[in-house]
Amino acid sequence: MLEIEALAVSAAIEAPIAWIIVRFARWPCRGPLHAALASAVATAVTHPQLWAAAEWAYPRFGYWPSAAGLETLVVLAEGALIAWMAKLTLGRAMLVSLAANLASCLVGFLLLH
């Protein structure tokens, strides 16, 4: 899978997850659409760095340790961006980021294996 394809798949999965969580949780913020857009923007911001770091880390540390460490950093960075852009509390934004990234990681893993 090309990097741009992986980015598109990630954003297509993560934005709806963010929308669903914020919509049904009814958390005070700028709204579910803003949360979805914030998630897509956060994915676009972090994805190039994740891709480059993964290419460097996988041969050095192995797939699973690298994936776990890098995805943890992505969840934290995206959570902070979602909190800021959607005006969610940091804790709630981290939950949105974690759920969205778990979903996209699972789909990515299934597509590649």
Secondary structure, 3 states (H helix, E strand, C coil): CCHHHHHHHHHHHHHHHHHHHHHHHCCCCCCHHHHHHHHHHHHHHHHHHHHHHHHHHHHHHCHHHHHHHHHHHHHHHHHHHHHHHHCCCHHHHHHHHHHHHHHHHHHHHHHHC
